[in-house]
Amino acid sequence: MENYHIPVLLEKCVEALNIKDGGIYVDATLGGGGHSSKILQTGKGIKLFGFDQDPDALLHNQVLVKKYPEKFFLIDDNFSNLRTRLALHKIRKIDGILFDLGISSHQIDVDSRGFSFSLDGKLDMRMDQSGNLTAAEFLNNSDFKLLRKVFWEYGEEKQANKIANAIISVRKEQPFETTLQFADFLDKVISAKKRIKTKARIFQAIRIYINKEMEVLETALTDAIKILNPGGRIVVLSYHSLEDRIVKRIFNYEALDCICPPNFPQCNCDKVSRLKIITKKPILPCEQEIKNNSRARSAKLRIAEAKE
Ligand SMILES: C[S@@+](CC[C@H](N)C(=O)[O-])C[C@H]1O[C@@H](n2cnc3c(N)ncnc32)[C@H](O)[C@@H]1O
């Protein structure tokens, strides 16, 4: 349980939240609790609600529950249920929320979770292991069109067609069960030069699809913006372009105060601008941080603030 990673852009993220004494904050992606620990040390009299859908992360963060019984509240749920779960604590408005997207190093490093193509484990890849489709079920039961779509849309994989076709013909004889079995199969289908990157893209695509990562991100960002108090901050760390595009699009949309077509003589929409974008360009980790923590390599931090 000790192999949670060093939190990415830790100081910048906590600074970005602009923590006020007595405020209400949310860490939507607790993981190893690194960002949460720093938030709890920073704010006087604050309340912090920490979400994670992964039972390992919830167990790991019991230590924060014990250390900060009055300040820290653990919520075992998907962040797409943000508003409902906060309402159960009588919280309708918050002063800041942090999303540190994707999976944790712990999830990658535990072979039985099935996220890694270099560790042998069951093809699982569910962050929330209480339900939903496993990676093996997806690979063994999906039709060609769905396989191709997932590899193309979520992995941006040019060989999506070829890989989907090969899966359909191979699985009739031997269903996919383990990560290394599937990784060996991919090695045979793709050219040697592109093996590592292609395997990374295909594993990423399956993970995004079965955990519905893009859908829940849209819902949660939109909901989070609705419940920010004026001056409250939304802070998002993303790790690939698909996530970052969603963050950018939602921030830009929520910052607009008119969505009428440009040729309309006057505005007749009811659009209200809710957000001020703080980072026109995303903040990136410095070279030293990337050297110390390879996971920081692809991180992008975007910050926005709720308007008065
Ligand atoms: C990158 S890690 C967060 C690391 C954390 N900031 C830290 O300091 O250790 C992402 C965590 O978010 C969780 N997660 C990802 N998507 C989620 C979702 N939709 N709902 C709840 N938790 C989610 C994962 O299970 C994982 O533990």
The ligand as an SDF file (V2000), in Angstrom:
LIG
                    3D

 27 29  0  0  0  0  0  0  0  0999 V2000
   -3.7810   10.2940  -10.0290 C   0  0  0  0  0  0  0  0  0  0  0  0
   -4.5340    9.5510   -8.6730 S   0  0  0  0  0  0  0  0  0  0  0  0
   -4.6460   10.8580   -7.5070 C   0  0  0  0  0  0  0  0  0  0  0  0
   -3.4020   11.0380   -6.7170 C   0  0  0  0  0  0  0  0  0  0  0  0
   -3.5700   11.9920   -5.5590 C   0  0  0  0  0  0  0  0  0  0  0  0
   -3.7900   13.3480   -5.9690 N   0  0  0  0  0  0  0  0  0  0  0  0
   -2.4000   11.9140   -4.5950 C   0  0  0  0  0  0  0  0  0  0  0  0
   -1.9520   12.9630   -4.1250 O   0  0  0  0  0  0  0  0  0  0  0  0
   -1.9320   10.8320   -4.2950 O   0  0  0  0  0  0  0  0  0  0  0  0
   -6.1830    9.4180   -9.1970 C   0  0  0  0  0  0  0  0  0  0  0  0
   -7.1160    8.7630   -8.2010 C   0  0  0  0  0  0  0  0  0  0  0  0
   -8.4340    9.1500   -8.5760 O   0  0  0  0  0  0  0  0  0  0  0  0
   -9.2890    8.0370   -8.5370 C   0  0  0  0  0  0  0  0  0  0  0  0
  -10.3210    8.2860   -9.5370 N   0  0  0  0  0  0  0  0  0  0  0  0
  -10.1690    8.3670  -10.8760 C   0  0  0  0  0  0  0  0  0  0  0  0
  -11.3440    8.6080  -11.4610 N   0  0  0  0  0  0  0  0  0  0  0  0
  -12.2680    8.6850  -10.4640 C   0  0  0  0  0  0  0  0  0  0  0  0
  -13.6650    8.9300  -10.4310 C   0  0  0  0  0  0  0  0  0  0  0  0
  -14.3670    9.0940  -11.5570 N   0  0  0  0  0  0  0  0  0  0  0  0
  -14.2860    8.9720   -9.2410 N   0  0  0  0  0  0  0  0  0  0  0  0
  -13.5910    8.7830   -8.0800 C   0  0  0  0  0  0  0  0  0  0  0  0
  -12.2610    8.5340   -8.0560 N   0  0  0  0  0  0  0  0  0  0  0  0
  -11.6080    8.4920   -9.2270 C   0  0  0  0  0  0  0  0  0  0  0  0
   -8.4150    6.8440   -8.8370 C   0  0  0  0  0  0  0  0  0  0  0  0
   -8.9840    5.6880   -8.2610 O   0  0  0  0  0  0  0  0  0  0  0  0
   -7.0950    7.2460   -8.2090 C   0  0  0  0  0  0  0  0  0  0  0  0
   -6.9830    6.7610   -6.9010 O   0  0  0  0  0  0  0  0  0  0  0  0
  1  2  1  0
  2  3  1  0
  2 10  1  0
  3  4  1  0
  4  5  1  0
  5  6  1  0
  5  7  1  0
  7  8  2  0
  7  9  1  0
 10 11  1  0
 11 12  1  0
 11 26  1  0
 12 13  1  0
 13 14  1  0
 13 24  1  0
 14 15  1  0
 14 23  1  0
 15 16  2  0
 16 17  1  0
 17 18  1  0
 17 23  2  0
 18 19  1  0
 18 20  2  0
 20 21  1  0
 21 22  2  0
 22 23  1  0
 24 25  1  0
 24 26  1  0
 26 27  1  0
M  CHG  2   2   1   9  -1
M  END
$$$$
